[in-house]
C-alpha cells in the first residue's frame, strides 16, 4: 500500500545534512510530515533544521550509517520521539573514483559500509516500527550507476547494483504488506557527493579531483530540490523504480536495448 499522503506522517532520512536528503526533509516538512533527520555532519543537520517548516516536529540525530548499533539506536530513538515511523529514506552515500586494480581495499570497504550496509542497517532497523504503522514505505537510493557500469567507478557500481538487487528482493517479500518499497536511481544531481569523494589518480597525467568535480557540475542536470520532488511523487505512486533525470532514463533504455554491447560503446566514447 505504501503511503497515500505525507501530512502528519513521520519520515526518517539519512544523509539529511545536505543534497537530496536535505531537500527531501524540506519538501516533506512543507507537506506537513514530521521528520527525523540524520547525518554524520552535525553542522549540516543544524542547517537543515533551520530550513524546515516550524509547524512540524523535528528530531536531529548524528549517525554513522555504517555503524549497525548507531542505526538501530537511531530507529529506536526516532520512534520514541515521534511515536511512530512511516518512512525511512536510506539516502546517505559516498563515492570513490579510481581504477579497480589500484583502489585500496580500505576505500572499497569504506564505500560499501556506507552505500550498501548502511541501506541494509536502515531497512532492518526500521522495519519493526514500519510494521506498526498504518501506512509505510522504505525508500532506498541506488543510482544510474546501479543500471550501467563505467570505468573508474567499480566500487560505486558494485554498491549501487547491490542496493538495487536488495531493494527489489525486499519489495517482492513485502508486496502483500502495507509497506511499499522503492528503489531510487538518480542520474546527475548537483550534490556534494563528488566533491566529498575519495579519488585515486591513475598517474601524473590523469585528471585531478578538481577536474572531476568540474565535469560533474557541468553534466549534472537536476537540482536536489527537483530530484526530491520526483522521488516523493514516486513514493506516493509506489513505483518499484524511481528514475531521476533524463540521463537516468536514457541509461535504463541503453541497458535494456544493449545489456552487454553498451560496454564496448561506452569504452569507445571514453577513449576517443
Protein Blocks (a to p, Z undefined) as FASTA:
>chain_A
ZZabfghpacddehklgcjllmmmmmmmmnopacddddfblklmmmmmmmpcfkbccddd
dddfklmklmmmmmmmmmmmnopafbdcdfbccdddddfklmcfklmmmmmmmmmmmmmm
mmmmmmmmmmmpmbdcddddddfklmbccehilmmmmmmmmmmmmmmmmmmmmmmmmbdc
ddddddddddfklmmmccddfblmbccfklmmmmmmmmpmbdfklmmmmmmmmmmnopab
acedjklmmmmmmmmmmmmlmmmmmmmmmmZZ
